[in-house]
């Protein structure tokens, strides 16, 4: 049975949709044993034992492979340099290369860096892969885990698109059938080359005590709301925050199980921080309380013609021109007019043990996807009492060639 890509289709031609997680491991652990553990972890997940097939009509699906196309490297260079180099090299997802694992040897252990394409799964999926690697290093047997995809069948009963939106999508799809076309792997590599020809990745890390930060969360306000308020205060010109949401019903499957909401709010410097924070928190939870809003992005994308979604990315990055694609780029928030100024992805508390007997996990770092149409993105994760905020930004290397 073919597992078609629907709700996550926008990840196919997005040139900057890579997730990174770094794990610092100390103790009796060798780089070669780590390599073997990664190989077993790849084999234990359908997502890392699949390739992406793009048919002539534009349909796309996961297809199982006999040997994983995911890669493993020994590399002792600076982590930022490794990520930048990996960013610029397109993932051969049509050959099953959905993950690159880097083993960095250190004096008291290793750092394991996972750099992954979003089509292999969301941030929590990467934690599932890491958990498998650690369990295998500890001598445990692994269980094969199939993918659970978010498709139309999954969404039935969860929520519904408004009738007006359904009619809009139906009309747009009909127009696209007349003026559009399907795209190929050549287009996939072209958009990646164009984007990364003048961009480079950069990130900064801030660490806090989770318990100390929670002291600022009064009257039921969450850490997530607090961080978003701080971010909006720092960038008062911003007015839209994209917030990915986990809709997972299990923590076993490597796959994309996220939706998202857009918070529209401009920080008011005439009001106190606490007043802004309260308003932000209320708006977020009002959005979360509406299931149609919570699932809207998934439902909307799942109804659009797949190749039309591809065209929006290609249009945005100057690799294709079509008036309908241009219109949809505005509708879908891929332009400066309607796009998110900020993005916040919170993995919350990482549920991975720190002590494995012969070795320990002493630190973990989550570097969120810096999707090409957002300006500032932060990734938040908590391991033990350490809350880490990663600011993921882009540097324009050749401004004259900028988009």
C-alpha positions as a Markdown table, in Angstrom:
| # | Residue | x | y | z |
|---|---|---|---|---|
| 1 | Unk | 0.0 | 0.0 | 0.0 |
| 2 | Unk | 1.4 | 3.4 | -1.0 |
| 3 | Unk | 1.6 | 6.0 | 1.7 |
| 4 | Unk | 0.9 | 9.3 | -0.1 |
| 5 | Unk | 2.3 | 12.6 | 1.1 |
| 6 | Unk | -0.7 | 15.0 | 1.7 |
| 7 | Unk | -0.7 | 17.2 | 4.7 |
| 8 | Unk | 3.1 | 17.5 | 4.7 |
| 9 | Unk | 3.3 | 18.2 | 1.0 |
| 10 | Unk | 4.7 | 21.7 | 1.5 |
| 11 | Unk | 7.9 | 20.1 | 2.9 |
| 12 | Unk | 8.7 | 18.5 | -0.4 |
| 13 | Unk | 10.0 | 21.6 | -2.3 |
| 14 | Unk | 10.8 | 23.7 | 0.8 |
| 15 | Unk | 14.6 | 24.4 | 0.5 |
| 16 | Unk | 15.1 | 25.0 | 4.2 |
| 17 | Unk | 13.1 | 22.5 | 6.3 |
| 18 | Unk | 15.8 | 20.7 | 8.1 |
| 19 | Unk | 15.8 | 19.6 | 11.8 |
| 20 | Unk | 18.9 | 19.1 | 13.9 |
| 21 | Unk | 19.3 | 17.6 | 17.3 |
| 22 | Unk | 22.7 | 17.2 | 19.0 |
| 23 | Unk | 23.2 | 14.7 | 21.9 |
| 24 | Unk | 26.3 | 14.9 | 24.1 |
| 25 | Unk | 27.2 | 11.4 | 25.4 |
| 26 | Unk | 29.8 | 10.8 | 28.0 |
| 27 | Unk | 31.3 | 7.6 | 29.3 |
| 28 | Unk | 32.4 | 4.3 | 27.8 |
| 29 | Unk | 31.3 | 4.8 | 24.3 |
| 30 | Unk | 33.2 | 4.4 | 21.0 |
| 31 | Unk | 32.5 | 6.0 | 17.7 |
| 32 | Unk | 32.3 | 2.7 | 15.9 |
| 33 | Unk | 29.7 | 1.3 | 18.4 |
| 34 | Unk | 27.7 | 4.5 | 17.9 |
| 35 | Unk | 27.8 | 3.9 | 14.1 |
| 36 | Unk | 26.4 | 0.3 | 14.6 |
| 37 | Unk | 23.7 | 1.6 | 16.9 |
| 38 | Unk | 22.6 | 4.2 | 14.3 |
| 39 | Unk | 22.4 | 1.5 | 11.6 |
| 40 | Unk | 20.1 | -0.6 | 13.8 |
| 41 | Unk | 18.0 | 2.5 | 14.6 |
| 42 | Unk | 17.6 | 3.2 | 10.9 |
| 43 | Unk | 16.4 | -0.3 | 10.3 |
| 44 | Unk | 13.9 | -0.1 | 13.2 |
| 45 | Unk | 11.8 | 2.7 | 11.6 |
| 46 | Unk | 9.8 | 2.7 | 8.4 |
| 47 | Unk | 10.5 | 6.4 | 7.9 |
| 48 | Unk | 14.3 | 5.8 | 7.7 |
| 49 | Unk | 13.7 | 2.7 | 5.5 |
| 50 | Unk | 11.8 | 4.6 | 2.8 |
| 51 | Unk | 12.4 | 6.8 | -0.2 |
| 52 | Unk | 10.2 | 9.5 | -1.7 |
| 53 | Unk | 8.7 | 8.7 | -5.1 |
| 54 | Unk | 7.5 | 11.5 | -7.3 |
| 55 | Unk | 5.1 | 10.4 | -10.1 |
| 56 | Unk | 4.7 | 12.1 | -13.4 |
| 57 | Unk | 1.2 | 13.4 | -12.4 |
| 58 | Unk | 2.7 | 15.0 | -9.3 |
| 59 | Unk | 1.5 | 12.4 | -6.8 |
| 60 | Unk | 4.2 | 11.6 | -4.1 |
| 61 | Unk | 4.5 | 8.8 | -1.7 |
| 62 | Unk | 6.8 | 6.9 | 0.6 |
| 63 | Unk | 8.2 | 3.6 | -0.7 |
| 64 | Unk | 10.0 | 1.1 | 1.4 |
| 65 | Unk | 13.6 | 0.2 | 0.5 |
| 66 | Unk | 15.7 | -2.8 | 1.3 |
| 67 | Unk | 18.7 | -0.8 | 2.6 |
| 68 | Unk | 18.3 | 2.6 | 4.3 |
| 69 | Unk | 19.5 | 5.5 | 2.2 |
| 70 | Unk | 20.2 | 7.5 | 5.4 |
| 71 | Unk | 23.9 | 8.3 | 6.0 |
| 72 | Unk | 26.4 | 8.2 | 8.8 |
| 73 | Unk | 29.6 | 10.2 | 9.0 |
| 74 | Unk | 32.6 | 10.5 | 11.3 |
| 75 | Unk | 33.3 | 14.3 | 11.6 |
| 76 | Unk | 35.2 | 16.2 | 14.3 |
| 77 | Unk | 34.7 | 19.7 | 12.9 |
| 78 | Unk | 32.7 | 22.4 | 14.6 |
| 79 | Unk | 29.0 | 21.6 | 14.7 |
| 80 | Unk | 28.0 | 24.9 | 13.0 |
| 81 | Unk | 30.3 | 24.1 | 10.1 |
| 82 | Unk | 28.9 | 20.6 | 9.7 |
| 83 | Unk | 25.3 | 21.9 | 9.7 |
| 84 | Unk | 26.1 | 24.6 | 7.2 |
| 85 | Unk | 27.7 | 22.2 | 4.9 |
| 86 | Unk | 24.9 | 19.7 | 5.2 |
| 87 | Unk | 22.3 | 22.4 | 4.6 |
| 88 | Unk | 23.9 | 23.3 | 1.3 |
| 89 | Unk | 23.9 | 19.7 | 0.1 |
| 90 | Unk | 20.4 | 18.6 | -1.0 |
| 91 | Unk | 19.0 | 15.5 | 0.6 |
| 92 | Unk | 18.7 | 12.7 | -2.0 |
| 93 | Unk | 15.2 | 11.9 | -0.7 |
| 94 | Unk | 14.4 | 10.1 | -3.9 |
| 95 | Unk | 17.1 | 7.6 | -2.9 |
| 96 | Unk | 16.0 | 7.4 | 0.7 |
| 97 | Unk | 18.5 | 9.9 | 2.2 |
| 98 | Unk | 16.2 | 11.5 | 4.8 |
| 99 | Unk | 18.7 | 11.6 | 7.7 |
| 100 | Unk | 22.4 | 12.3 | 8.1 |
| 101 | Unk | 24.0 | 11.3 | 11.4 |
| 102 | Unk | 27.3 | 12.8 | 12.4 |
| 103 | Unk | 29.5 | 11.2 | 15.1 |
| 104 | Unk | 31.9 | 13.8 | 16.7 |
| 105 | Unk | 34.5 | 12.2 | 18.9 |
| 106 | Unk | 35.5 | 14.1 | 22.1 |
| 107 | Unk | 37.8 | 13.5 | 25.0 |
| 108 | Unk | 35.2 | 12.0 | 27.3 |
| 109 | Unk | 32.7 | 10.5 | 24.8 |
| 110 | Unk | 31.0 | 11.7 | 21.6 |
| 111 | Unk | 28.4 | 14.2 | 20.3 |
| 112 | Unk | 25.8 | 12.7 | 18.1 |
| 113 | Unk | 24.4 | 15.2 | 15.6 |
| 114 | Unk | 21.2 | 14.2 | 13.7 |
| 115 | Unk | 20.5 | 16.4 | 10.6 |
| 116 | Unk | 17.2 | 15.4 | 9.1 |
| 117 | Unk | 14.8 | 16.3 | 6.3 |
| 118 | Unk | 11.3 | 17.2 | 7.7 |
| 119 | Unk | 9.7 | 14.5 | 5.5 |
| 120 | Unk | 11.3 | 11.9 | 7.8 |
| 121 | Unk | 9.2 | 13.3 | 10.7 |
| 122 | Unk | 8.8 | 16.1 | 13.1 |
| 123 | Unk | 11.1 | 17.1 | 16.0 |
| 124 | Unk | 9.6 | 14.4 | 18.3 |
| 125 | Unk | 10.3 | 11.9 | 15.6 |
| 126 | Unk | 14.0 | 12.7 | 15.8 |
| 127 | Unk | 13.8 | 12.1 | 19.5 |
| 128 | Unk | 12.3 | 8.6 | 18.8 |
| 129 | Unk | 15.3 | 7.9 | 16.5 |
| 130 | Unk | 17.7 | 9.1 | 19.1 |
| 131 | Unk | 16.0 | 7.0 | 21.8 |
| 132 | Unk | 16.5 | 4.0 | 19.6 |
| 133 | Unk | 20.2 | 4.8 | 19.1 |
| 134 | Unk | 20.7 | 5.1 | 22.9 |
| 135 | Unk | 18.8 | 2.0 | 23.7 |
| 136 | Unk | 20.8 | 0.0 | 21.1 |
| 137 | Unk | 24.0 | 1.4 | 22.6 |
| 138 | Unk | 22.8 | 0.1 | 26.0 |
| 139 | Unk | 22.3 | -3.4 | 24.5 |
| 140 | Unk | 18.5 | -3.3 | 24.1 |
| 141 | Unk | 16.7 | -4.9 | 21.2 |
| 142 | Unk | 14.7 | -2.5 | 19.0 |
| 143 | Unk | 11.1 | -2.9 | 17.6 |
| 144 | Unk | 10.2 | -2.0 | 14.1 |
| 145 | Unk | 7.9 | 1.0 | 13.9 |
| 146 | Unk | 5.7 | 1.8 | 11.0 |
| 147 | Unk | 4.8 | 5.4 | 10.0 |
| 148 | Unk | 1.5 | 7.0 | 11.1 |
| 149 | Unk | 0.8 | 9.6 | 8.4 |
| 150 | Unk | -1.6 | 12.5 | 8.8 |
| 151 | Unk | -3.8 | 12.1 | 5.7 |
| 152 | Unk | -7.5 | 12.7 | 4.8 |
| 153 | Unk | -8.6 | 9.5 | 6.4 |
| 154 | Unk | -6.9 | 10.4 | 9.7 |
| 155 | Unk | -8.4 | 13.9 | 9.7 |
| 156 | Unk | -12.0 | 12.6 | 9.2 |
| 157 | Unk | -13.9 | 13.4 | 12.4 |
| 158 | Unk | -11.1 | 15.6 | 13.8 |
| 159 | Unk | -12.4 | 18.9 | 12.2 |
| 160 | Unk | -13.9 | 20.4 | 9.1 |
| 161 | Unk | -13.0 | 23.1 | 6.7 |
| 162 | Unk | -15.6 | 25.9 | 6.5 |
| 163 | Unk | -17.8 | 25.6 | 3.4 |
| 164 | Unk | -16.5 | 28.8 | 1.9 |
| 165 | Unk | -12.9 | 27.5 | 2.1 |
| 166 | Unk | -13.9 | 24.2 | 0.5 |
| 167 | Unk | -15.5 | 26.1 | -2.4 |
| 168 | Unk | -12.4 | 28.3 | -2.7 |
| 169 | Unk | -10.1 | 25.3 | -2.8 |
| 170 | Unk | -12.3 | 23.5 | -5.3 |
| 171 | Unk | -12.2 | 26.6 | -7.6 |
| 172 | Unk | -8.5 | 27.0 | -7.2 |
| 173 | Unk | -7.8 | 23.3 | -8.1 |
| 174 | Unk | -10.0 | 23.6 | -11.2 |
| 175 | Unk | -8.0 | 26.7 | -12.4 |
| 176 | Unk | -4.7 | 24.9 | -11.6 |
| 177 | Unk | -5.8 | 21.9 | -13.7 |
| 178 | Unk | -6.0 | 24.3 | -16.7 |
| 179 | Unk | -2.9 | 26.5 | -16.2 |
| 180 | Unk | -0.5 | 24.5 | -14.0 |
| 181 | Unk | 1.8 | 21.5 | -14.4 |
| 182 | Unk | 3.5 | 18.8 | -12.4 |
| 183 | Unk | 7.1 | 19.2 | -11.3 |
| 184 | Unk | 10.1 | 16.9 | -11.2 |
| 185 | Unk | 13.2 | 16.1 | -9.2 |
| 186 | Unk | 15.1 | 18.6 | -11.4 |
| 187 | Unk | 12.9 | 21.3 | -9.9 |
| 188 | Unk | 13.6 | 20.0 | -6.4 |
| 189 | Unk | 17.3 | 20.3 | -6.9 |
| 190 | Unk | 17.0 | 23.7 | -8.7 |
| 191 | Unk | 15.2 | 25.4 | -5.9 |
| 192 | Unk | 17.6 | 24.0 | -3.3 |
| 193 | Unk | 20.6 | 25.2 | -5.3 |
| 194 | Unk | 19.2 | 28.7 | -5.8 |
| 195 | Unk | 18.2 | 29.2 | -2.2 |
| 196 | Unk | 21.5 | 27.9 | -0.6 |
| 197 | Unk | 23.6 | 29.6 | -3.2 |
| 198 | Unk | 23.2 | 32.8 | -1.2 |
| 199 | Unk | 22.2 | 31.7 | 2.3 |
| 200 | Unk | 24.0 | 30.2 | 5.2 |
| 201 | Unk | 22.6 | 28.9 | 8.5 |
| 202 | Unk | 23.5 | 30.5 | 11.9 |
| 203 | Unk | 22.2 | 29.9 | 15.4 |
| 204 | Unk | 22.7 | 31.1 | 18.9 |
| 205 | Unk | 22.1 | 29.3 | 22.1 |
| 206 | Unk | 20.6 | 30.6 | 25.4 |
| 207 | Unk | 20.2 | 28.3 | 28.5 |
| 208 | Unk | 18.0 | 28.8 | 31.5 |
| 209 | Unk | 16.8 | 26.9 | 34.6 |
| 210 | Unk | 13.4 | 25.6 | 33.7 |
| 211 | Unk | 12.3 | 25.7 | 37.3 |
| 212 | Unk | 13.5 | 29.3 | 37.7 |
| 213 | Unk | 11.7 | 30.4 | 34.5 |
| 214 | Unk | 8.5 | 28.8 | 35.6 |
| 215 | Unk | 8.4 | 31.2 | 38.5 |
| 216 | Unk | 7.6 | 33.9 | 36.0 |
| 217 | Unk | 4.6 | 31.9 | 34.8 |
| 218 | Unk | 1.7 | 33.1 | 37.0 |
| 219 | Unk | -2.0 | 32.7 | 36.8 |
| 220 | Unk | -1.8 | 29.6 | 34.6 |
| 221 | Unk | 0.5 | 31.2 | 32.0 |
| 222 | Unk | 2.7 | 28.6 | 30.2 |
| 223 | Unk | 6.4 | 28.7 | 29.4 |
| 224 | Unk | 5.5 | 28.7 | 25.8 |
| 225 | Unk | 3.4 | 31.9 | 26.2 |
| 226 | Unk | 6.1 | 33.5 | 28.2 |
| 227 | Unk | 8.8 | 32.8 | 25.6 |
| 228 | Unk | 6.6 | 34.1 | 22.8 |
| 229 | Unk | 5.9 | 37.3 | 24.8 |
| 230 | Unk | 9.6 | 37.8 | 25.3 |
| 231 | Unk | 10.2 | 37.3 | 21.6 |
| 232 | Unk | 7.5 | 39.7 | 20.6 |
| 233 | Unk | 8.9 | 42.3 | 23.0 |
| 234 | Unk | 12.4 | 41.9 | 21.5 |
| 235 | Unk | 10.9 | 42.3 | 18.0 |
| 236 | Unk | 8.1 | 44.8 | 18.4 |
| 237 | Unk | 7.7 | 45.3 | 14.6 |
| 238 | Unk | 6.6 | 41.7 | 14.3 |
| 239 | Unk | 2.9 | 40.8 | 14.4 |
| 240 | Unk | 2.6 | 37.2 | 13.3 |
| 241 | Unk | 4.0 | 34.1 | 15.2 |
| 242 | Unk | 3.8 | 30.7 | 13.6 |
| 243 | Unk | 3.4 | 28.0 | 16.3 |
| 244 | Unk | 3.7 | 24.3 | 15.4 |
| 245 | Unk | 1.4 | 22.0 | 17.4 |
| 246 | Unk | 1.9 | 18.3 | 18.1 |
| 247 | Unk | -1.2 | 16.3 | 17.4 |
| 248 | Unk | 0.4 | 13.0 | 18.3 |
| 249 | Unk | -1.7 | 10.2 | 19.7 |
| 250 | Unk | 1.4 | 8.0 | 20.2 |
| 251 | Unk | 5.1 | 8.6 | 20.8 |
| 252 | Unk | 6.3 | 5.6 | 18.8 |
| 253 | Unk | 6.1 | 6.5 | 15.1 |
| 254 | Unk | 8.6 | 8.5 | 13.2 |
| 255 | Unk | 6.4 | 10.7 | 11.0 |
| 256 | Unk | 5.0 | 14.2 | 10.7 |
| 257 | Unk | 2.3 | 14.6 | 13.3 |
| 258 | Unk | 2.1 | 18.3 | 13.7 |
| 259 | Unk | -0.3 | 21.1 | 12.8 |
| 260 | Unk | 0.1 | 24.8 | 13.4 |
| 261 | Unk | -1.6 | 28.0 | 14.3 |
| 262 | Unk | -0.8 | 31.7 | 13.6 |
| 263 | Unk | -0.9 | 34.1 | 16.5 |
| 264 | Unk | -1.6 | 37.6 | 15.3 |
| 265 | Unk | -0.4 | 40.0 | 18.0 |
| 266 | Unk | 1.7 | 43.2 | 18.0 |
| 267 | Unk | 3.5 | 43.9 | 21.3 |
| 268 | Unk | 2.1 | 47.0 | 23.0 |
| 269 | Unk | 5.0 | 48.9 | 24.7 |
| 270 | Unk | 2.5 | 51.2 | 26.4 |
| 271 | Unk | 1.3 | 48.2 | 28.4 |
| 272 | Unk | 3.3 | 46.2 | 31.0 |
| 273 | Unk | 5.0 | 43.0 | 30.1 |
| 274 | Unk | 2.6 | 41.1 | 32.3 |
| 275 | Unk | -0.4 | 42.7 | 30.5 |
| 276 | Unk | 1.0 | 41.7 | 27.1 |
| 277 | Unk | 1.8 | 38.2 | 28.4 |
| 278 | Unk | -1.8 | 37.7 | 29.7 |
| 279 | Unk | -3.3 | 38.8 | 26.4 |
| 280 | Unk | -0.9 | 36.6 | 24.4 |
| 281 | Unk | -1.6 | 33.6 | 26.5 |
| 282 | Unk | -5.4 | 34.1 | 26.2 |
| 283 | Unk | -5.2 | 34.4 | 22.4 |
| 284 | Unk | -3.1 | 31.3 | 22.0 |
| 285 | Unk | -5.5 | 29.2 | 24.1 |
| 286 | Unk | -8.5 | 30.6 | 22.3 |
| 287 | Unk | -7.0 | 29.3 | 19.1 |
| 288 | Unk | -6.1 | 26.0 | 20.6 |
| 289 | Unk | -9.6 | 25.6 | 22.0 |
| 290 | Unk | -11.1 | 25.6 | 18.4 |
| 291 | Unk | -10.5 | 22.3 | 16.8 |
| 292 | Unk | -11.2 | 23.6 | 13.4 |
| 293 | Unk | -8.5 | 26.2 | 13.9 |
| 294 | Unk | -6.1 | 23.6 | 15.3 |
| 295 | Unk | -6.4 | 21.3 | 12.3 |
| 296 | Unk | -7.0 | 24.0 | 9.6 |
| 297 | Unk | -3.6 | 24.0 | 8.1 |
| 298 | Unk | -3.6 | 20.2 | 7.6 |
| 299 | Unk | -7.1 | 20.1 | 6.2 |
| 300 | Unk | -6.4 | 23.0 | 3.8 |
| 301 | Unk | -3.2 | 21.6 | 2.5 |
| 302 | Unk | -4.7 | 18.1 | 2.2 |
| 303 | Unk | -7.4 | 19.4 | -0.1 |
| 304 | Unk | -5.1 | 21.4 | -2.5 |
| 305 | Unk | -3.7 | 19.9 | -5.7 |
| 306 | Unk | -0.2 | 18.6 | -4.7 |
| 307 | Unk | 1.6 | 20.2 | -7.6 |
| 308 | Unk | 0.0 | 23.5 | -6.9 |
| 309 | Unk | 1.6 | 23.4 | -3.4 |
| 310 | Unk | 4.9 | 22.7 | -5.1 |
| 311 | Unk | 4.4 | 25.7 | -7.4 |
| 312 | Unk | 4.0 | 28.0 | -4.5 |
| 313 | Unk | 7.5 | 27.2 | -3.2 |
| 314 | Unk | 9.0 | 27.4 | -6.7 |
| 315 | Unk | 7.1 | 30.7 | -7.3 |
| 316 | Unk | 8.4 | 32.2 | -4.0 |
| 317 | Unk | 12.0 | 31.4 | -4.8 |
| 318 | Unk | 11.9 | 32.6 | -8.4 |
| 319 | Unk | 12.0 | 29.2 | -10.1 |
| 320 | Unk | 8.5 | 29.3 | -11.6 |
| 321 | Unk | 6.0 | 32.0 | -12.7 |
| 322 | Unk | 2.2 | 31.6 | -12.6 |
| 323 | Unk | -0.4 | 34.1 | -11.5 |
| 324 | Unk | -2.3 | 31.5 | -9.6 |
| 325 | Unk | 0.8 | 30.3 | -7.8 |
| 326 | Unk | 1.5 | 33.9 | -6.9 |
| 327 | Unk | -2.0 | 34.3 | -5.5 |
| 328 | Unk | -1.6 | 31.2 | -3.4 |
| 329 | Unk | 1.8 | 32.3 | -2.1 |
| 330 | Unk | 0.0 | 35.2 | -0.6 |
| 331 | Unk | -2.9 | 33.1 | 0.7 |
| 332 | Unk | -0.5 | 30.5 | 2.3 |
| 333 | Unk | 1.7 | 33.1 | 3.9 |
| 334 | Unk | 4.8 | 32.7 | 1.8 |
| 335 | Unk | 5.2 | 36.5 | 1.2 |
| 336 | Unk | 6.3 | 39.3 | 3.4 |
| 337 | Unk | 2.8 | 40.6 | 3.4 |
| 338 | Unk | 1.1 | 37.6 | 5.0 |
| 339 | Unk | 4.0 | 35.4 | 6.1 |
| 340 | Unk | 5.0 | 34.8 | 9.8 |
| 341 | Unk | 7.5 | 37.2 | 11.2 |
| 342 | Unk | 8.5 | 34.8 | 14.0 |
| 343 | Unk | 8.3 | 31.1 | 14.6 |
| 344 | Unk | 8.4 | 29.1 | 17.9 |
| 345 | Unk | 8.8 | 25.4 | 18.1 |
| 346 | Unk | 8.8 | 23.9 | 21.6 |
| 347 | Unk | 9.6 | 20.2 | 22.1 |
| 348 | Unk | 8.8 | 20.6 | 25.8 |
| 349 | Unk | 10.5 | 18.3 | 28.2 |
| 350 | Unk | 12.6 | 15.6 | 26.5 |
| 351 | Unk | 11.5 | 12.3 | 27.8 |
| 352 | Unk | 14.9 | 10.5 | 27.4 |
| 353 | Unk | 16.8 | 9.1 | 30.4 |
| 354 | Unk | 20.1 | 10.7 | 31.3 |
| 355 | Unk | 21.8 | 7.6 | 32.8 |
| 356 | Unk | 22.4 | 4.4 | 30.7 |
| 357 | Unk | 24.9 | 2.7 | 33.0 |
| 358 | Unk | 28.1 | 2.7 | 31.0 |
| 359 | Unk | 27.3 | 6.1 | 29.5 |
| 360 | Unk | 25.3 | 9.2 | 30.2 |
| 361 | Unk | 23.4 | 11.8 | 28.2 |
| 362 | Unk | 24.7 | 15.0 | 29.6 |
| 363 | Unk | 23.1 | 17.5 | 27.2 |
| 364 | Unk | 20.7 | 17.8 | 24.2 |
| 365 | Unk | 20.3 | 20.7 | 21.7 |
| 366 | Unk | 17.3 | 21.2 | 19.4 |
| 367 | Unk | 17.9 | 23.3 | 16.3 |
| 368 | Unk | 14.5 | 24.0 | 14.7 |
| 369 | Unk | 13.7 | 24.1 | 11.0 |
| 370 | Unk | 14.2 | 27.6 | 9.7 |
| 371 | Unk | 11.6 | 27.5 | 6.9 |
| 372 | Unk | 12.6 | 29.9 | 4.2 |
| 373 | Unk | 9.6 | 32.3 | 4.5 |
| 374 | Unk | 9.9 | 33.1 | 8.2 |
| 375 | Unk | 12.3 | 35.8 | 9.6 |
| 376 | Unk | 13.1 | 34.6 | 13.1 |
| 377 | Unk | 12.7 | 31.1 | 14.5 |
| 378 | Unk | 13.4 | 29.7 | 17.9 |
| 379 | Unk | 13.5 | 26.2 | 19.1 |
| 380 | Unk | 12.8 | 25.4 | 22.7 |
| 381 | Unk | 13.6 | 22.1 | 24.5 |
| 382 | Unk | 14.0 | 21.1 | 28.2 |
| 383 | Unk | 16.4 | 18.3 | 29.3 |
| 384 | Unk | 16.4 | 17.8 | 33.0 |
| 385 | Unk | 16.2 | 21.3 | 34.5 |
| 386 | Unk | 18.0 | 22.9 | 31.6 |
| 387 | Unk | 15.8 | 24.8 | 29.2 |
| 388 | Unk | 17.6 | 25.6 | 25.9 |
| 389 | Unk | 16.5 | 28.3 | 23.5 |
| 390 | Unk | 18.0 | 28.1 | 20.0 |
| 391 | Unk | 17.8 | 31.1 | 17.7 |
| 392 | Unk | 18.0 | 29.8 | 14.2 |
| 393 | Unk | 18.7 | 32.6 | 11.6 |
| 394 | Unk | 19.9 | 32.9 | 8.1 |
| 395 | Unk | 22.8 | 34.9 | 6.8 |
| 396 | Unk | 22.5 | 36.4 | 3.3 |
| 397 | Unk | 25.9 | 35.6 | 1.7 |
| 398 | Unk | 25.3 | 37.4 | -1.6 |
| 399 | Unk | 22.8 | 40.3 | -1.0 |
| 400 | Unk | 22.9 | 41.2 | -4.7 |
| 401 | Unk | 21.4 | 37.8 | -5.5 |
| 402 | Unk | 18.9 | 37.9 | -2.7 |
| 403 | Unk | 15.3 | 36.9 | -3.2 |
